């Protein structure tokens, strides 16, 4: 089969088609999404070599559980042991022996076919098209914030980063009742946020002159820039005893003054994967806008060009269509 493969460089090549083991499904990928973590892998994040990618929607074509065959699915990215303490608590994302699709010891979604355990699969509602369902994983990641801390109605919240994940997080938090301000650098992305009736400000031009963005003016700040520098602004904007949620993953270390955390009693919260069922419910209900976020859909053969296209200012979500045949 054809796949987008990373081994010191990114290229399209022929690789063996995976075979589903007992308890697994073979899935034909319809669409796969490129996210910030995939771009960090190309810079050395997690030391991964192989087929990257973890956002997808596809169709089950082989499975020992026949009820799944022919079903359109999305899938959770953590492949876990299922019996350790973390797994028993429903937190398999922290399983010490886990693999992570397209990131740690499991081939990813930038390919014609993938395999996943049946336990990882979620049925896509018929009313949710592929172009929306492919956003399930990042929407679930946004929903995880709601699982980690209570958010009261009207909570003054800043989301730093107007990219793919930041815009989804802002929508999920607003739906939960938060008063959300989006801070970013791209005029096009900020204009899109404003079209969705968000308060959106430019991080370089507006923050220093905007009274609403004075230091210590938010009780919740979510950092979703994909850059270590985003944490500096987050710590400037957070009020005493507030919470900063870290959503970015990047290869470089983040450096900051820990005295700010101590003196202002700031909670720094890491946040990763989330609940797929809640994400699918939000997408089915139509309360999360995704169509305006798709900048371009490339074929799998154009995968290298797709990564380059993400460098364009204003580019948001880029998808890969495998257009595979059995």
N, C-alpha and C positions, 0 to 999 in steps of 0.2 A: 504494500500500500504506500501511498505518498504521505509524507509528513514534513512538517517544519522542524528541523533538528538543530540543536545548539551543542556544539563541541568546539569551544574557543571561537567559533564564528557561527552565524546563523545561515542555514541553507535548506533548500527543499531537496529531499532525497527519498529513495525507496528504503523502507524498513519492513521487517516482518510484521504481518498482520497479527495482532494479539489473539490469544485463545482464552476463552472464558473458563476458569476453573470451577469446581463445584461451589455453588453459592454465589457465583458471579454472573454478570450479564455482558454480552458483547453488544456494543452500542454503535450505531452509525451516527456520526456527528453531523448535524445539520448546520449549525452555526456555533462559532466559538468567539469569545470576546477577549481582546488584549487588554490587560490591566497594568497598573503601575508596578506590581510585583514582577510580572513577566519582564518588564523592561529592566528592573533591578537584577534579575537573574543574568541578563546579558552583561551586567557589570560585575558579576561574581557572587551575588547574593545566594546563600545556601550551598554554594559549590555544585549546583546541579548541572548535569550533562545529560542530554537526551531530548525528548519531545516536551517542550514547555506547554503551559496553558492549563487553566482550571475552571474557566467559565464556559458553559456549553448548554445546548439543548439538542437532543437527538432522539433516535428511535431504537428500541431494543430489537435486535434481529435474532439473537440466540440466547437461550437461558434455560436452566433445568427446571425453573418454575414457569410453566407455559403461560400463566396468567399475565406475565410481563411482556411476552413476545408481541411485537407490533405496537406497543405503547410508546407514547412520546414522553420523554423524561428529562429531568435535570438531576444533578447528583452532587452530594456533599463530597468535599475534597479530601477529608481525612479518612484514611483506611486504618482501622484500629484493631486491637487484639480482641476486644469485646468482653474481657473478663477481669481486667485489672481494676483497681479501686476507682480510677478516673472514669473508666468506661461504665462501671456499675452506677456511678453518680450521674451518668448522662453527659459527661464532659470528655468524650473520647478525643476531642481536639488536643487534649493534654496527655494522651496516652504515650508513655515513654517509648513504646515500640511501634508507634504509628508511622505509616508512610503518608505522604501528602502529594496528591495528584499534580504532576508537573512541577513539583518543588523538591520533594524528598523521596527518592527511591520508588517512584511510580510514574509511568509515562503519562504525558498530559494530552490535552484536547486539540492541539494543533495538528490533527491527523484525521484520516478518513474514518478510523475506527478506534475505540477505546474499550477497556474493560473496567468494571466497577463492581464491588459487592452489591448484591440485591438490597442489603440493608441501607445502602447509601442513596438509593433511588427515590425520587418523588415524582408522582404523576403530574403532568402539566394539564391544567383544565383546558377543555376544548376551546373556550372563548379567549384564551391567551395565545396570541400568535408567537411564532419563533422569535421574531425581532424584539418581543417584550420578554419572553421567557428566558432569553439568554442573560438577562439582567438579574436573575434570581439570586445568584451567589453574592454579588456586591450589595443587593438590597438586604439580604440576610445579614451581612456583615454590619450594615447600618442599623438593623433592628437589634443587634447584640447590645448596643448602648442602652437600650430600654430594659434589657435583662439585667444589666450591671448596676444601674442606679435609678432611683425614682426621679421622675421629672414632673414637677408640678406645673399646672397650667400657668402660662405667662413667664416661665423661666427665661431670663435674658441669656441668650445663647449666641455665641459666635462660632461659625464654621470657617476655619482658615483653609483655603484651597477651594477654588471654583472649578475643579476638574471633575472627572467622571464620578469618583467616590464622594467627593465633597457635595456635589449637587444632589446625589441620592440621600446622603446623610441629612442634609438640610430638609429635604422633603419628608423623610421619616420623622424627624424631630418636630417639625411643624405639625404634622398630622397628630402627634402625641400631645400637642398643646403648647410647645415651646415658642417663644418669640425669637425668631432666628434672623441673624445678620450674616450674610456671606461676604467673605473677604478674599479677594483674589487679584491676579495680575492681568488676566486677559480681558480686554474690553468686550470681545464677542461673547465670552462665557458669562460675564457679569450682565450683559444685556439680556441673555437668555434667562438668567435668574430673575431679572427685573420683570421680564414678560410673564413669569410665574408669580409675580407680586411679592417677591422677596426684597428686603432692603439689601442692596449689594454695593460694596465700596471697593475702590482700588487700593491695594495694600501699600503702594508706594506714593500715590498722589493724595489719597484722601484720609488715611489713618491719622496722620499727624495734625490735620486741620479740622477733623470732625469731632465735635464735642461729645457726640454719642459714643465715640471710640476712645475716650480718654483712658489712661491707665486704671486698672482695677475696676472696670465697668461691667464685667460679665460674671455671672455666677457659674457658667458652664462654657468651656471653650473646647472645641474639637479640632485637633490638628490633623489635616488631611492633605498636606501639600506634596507629600512624597519627597520632601527635602529636609535635612537636619536643621536648616535655618528656621523652619516654621515653628519650632518649639520656642524660640526666643520671643516671637510676637505673642504666642499663646500665653507665656508666663507674664508678659507685660500687661495683657488685657484681663487676666483673671483676677477676681476680687479675693480678699482674704477668706480663707476656708472654702474657696471654690474648688471646682474639679476640672482638670485638664485631661481630656481623653486623647490618647495617642492612637491614631489609625494608620499612620504611615509605616511602611517597612522599606528600609533602604540599606544599602551595603555599607555606607560610611557611618562612623559613630556620630552620635549627636552630643555636643558639648554645651553645658549650661551651668549656671551658678546655682548650686544646691541650696545656698542660703535662702534664696527666694522661697523655696518649698518650706523651709523650717520657720522662717520669720512670719510668713503669711499663712502658715498652716495649710498649704495647698495639697490637695490629693492629686497625684499623677497616676492615671489609670490606663493601662494597656487594654486594647480591645481588638478582637480578631474575628473569628467566624461566628455565624449566628444561625437562627432558626429558619429553615427553608419553608416550612409550612406557613409561618407568619408572612414571609416575603411573598410567597405565591398568593396568599389572601389579599395582600395590598395591591399586587399587580392585577389580580382578577377584578378587584373593586375599582381599578382605574384611578386610584388616588396618588399614584406615583407616575410622573411624566417621564417617558423614556424615548419616545420617537424623536423628539427634538435633539436628543443627545447623540444619535448615530450620525457620525460625520461621513463615513464611507464604508461600503462592504467590498472586500477584496476576495478573490478566489484563493484557495490554498496555495496554488502555484505562485501567487503574487505575495506570499507571506513576508518575504524580506522587504519588499516595497511598502507593505502595510506598516511595518515597524518604523520605517523611515518617515512615512506620512504622518505619524503621531508627533513628529517634531514640528509640524506646521503650527503657527500661532492660531489659537482658537479651535484647534482640533479637539474633539471630545472622544467619543467611543468609536473605535474601529473594530469591525467584525471580520471574521474569516468564514467564507462559505466553502465547505469541502466539495460539494457537488459530486459525492461519491456514488458509485454503483456497486451492488453486491456481485 
